[in-house]
Structure formats: C-alpha cells, structure tokens
C-alpha cells in the first residue's frame, strides 16, 4: 500500500469515518476538488494540515503513507 497517493490515503481515512472527500474538503475549509489535484501537484502545508486535522492524522502520513517513527532507521543514517 505504500504506492498509494495522497488522495488515496484521504479517501481511505474518510471512508473509515463515513465521510466523502467532498465532506473532508468542506470541513477543512478548502475548495471543492482541491484534494483530487494533490496526486499531481504538491498541496500547500496549511491546506494539508487542515485535512490531516479533520481526518485525525498527520501531514506526514498523508504525504508519505507513514507516521512519525516508522522511518527512524533511515533518519539514523542521514
């Protein structure tokens, strides 16, 4: 599942909370269809943070598909 994109992760988390992507966008106060474009462009930090807050997750998870700490071994070798 690591190959999924930002929109895929948003859809997954939204579905787990019985929400549509459009509902997430409304609750995050971002424009309709904005999240759909994030698989082809980089979201702004403020909008991504608002979506993460609505979904109860982190920006890191939405961007990378992993939570803080999952990549600790890689950080050691940086």
Secondary structure, DSSP 8 states (H G I E B T S, - for coil): -TT--HHHHHHHHHHHTT--HHHHHHHTT--TTTGGGGGTS---HHHHHHHHHHHTS-HHHHHHS--TTTTHHHHHT-
